[in-house]
Amino acid sequence: MLYELKHRWRDGTTHIGFEPLELLAKLAALVPPPRFNLVRYHGVLAPAARHRAQVVPPGPAPEPGAAHTDCEVAHPHQGHSEPDEQRPDPRPRNYSWAELMRRVFAVDVLECPACQGPMRVLATIHPPEATRAILDCLGLPSRAPPVSPAELDSTDHFAEAF
């Protein structure tokens, strides 16, 4: 496979030839590891930048007396407050799986495929034993199918290289 360079190198090279596996190995090296943070902030948006406060809007101000701790040693002058007095965080900490799918992949998983109307989640089953029992009762497979080895497609463009 011949790759055309965007800019000519110093030695005059304009194209690079790769074997198919060599090209795939070079491309695979560029894929970041799972859960790797790809967002980096530099300049005034960096976390410890001197002028960040002038550029980034401040978060919501805490209410006076909203700081709560059960430690009498750290705050002896404050009495214990009941959990009812605490305000919930305005930003949700956890998003539902449907909201995450909508935000990340722009897919509404709660849209009915037949009528395009909204569906709702009736129940969430967390323990694997309960899930297995329900699937077995319905006569559905409770295990994922075994993974078969990949097969080389005869119409593959790289087949002639092997």
Order of alpha helices (4+ residues) and beta strands (2+ residues): beta-beta-alpha-alpha-alpha-alpha
